[in-house]
């Protein structure tokens, strides 16, 4: 079916010079034509969607999250703490995670992301207490049921308190178990085809929760299966101190030592880098997932987005886990990125185009995908359409700037591979109220089990 998304209020096209003022035509799950000013589609269309009330963006791409944390938002033991004490307060709670709770957490986080305009998500899942061995299978089932693109990252932790790590002993697995499951998940689900919905990445959690051997062994597996590698790095000064004490070097030197300095890698946060490290990360095209909301909540610091990008590193956006965000709204993250980056770089140096680029093209590059993240002919037809009907937009001049500056937070329409997944602000086929009740009940039960 050829469908014309006609006459949007504004559209963020990859190359504005090509012109897409009269919208785009999608067919077979892809964008097949941009319709410029005064033009009509080149061939007859089967359906027309009047986008006269909508501002159109490429579907947003989320590069860092922890879905399970939706069960512990604003947790009283963790609020008002920085990363290490925050983690230490939450690990014992998280160790009680069950498959049913995890399934609802995944469903809720994916739905929440989708409703904010996100069409491709990644989740860094590193928690495998006894009984939750099928975590990756649960995530693939949920993403597939929703029809959402997802990079499932098989996370891991094998360095617990008894070995000098941060997490308690009952939430880690041994290295052989981890690598065997990584191989199983890659063999079963990793789909590198153009437009493929599910991809797998390997994601040892952080320098202070994973042994050096597991980091290096993960590289071999990633090369064998041609998948990406992800980890937390450079989030706090505590991490710098940990690396100096345990590995005798700073986090980026450690990354180099374990074979992670290459374009297969994207890092979560990437805040505390010096000039030399920024240059090295850029030269090796290591991606960085900037998580502005989480960084502000935990007072971790500001990612050096502009310098990293200037040096060649892909910069994407992530909401980060819902215990440090504490929501999963990527469009809100776009606004937060604008604000914190302006505080650092000045208001002329960071525009709404920069932050929207990070949330789309930049994020897609972090995930190693060139088939999504832009409105251009040949790309997947993944779109997020926002209306400007709420009071907060009334009086706005520039529609694209208004999305970011006035605070768009809810897409009216979301298209994924040419199919509508959100209509009139609601996800198609999902009973949102029921989901909220079921998830809320699971979270309550989870916390009461302590
Ligand atoms: Zn994280």
Boltz pocket constraint, residues with backbone or C-beta under 6 A from the ligand:
constraints:
  - pocket:
      binder: B
      contacts: [[A, 64], [A, 65], [A, 66], [A, 124], [A, 232], [A, 268], [A, 320], [A, 321]]
      max_distance: 6.0
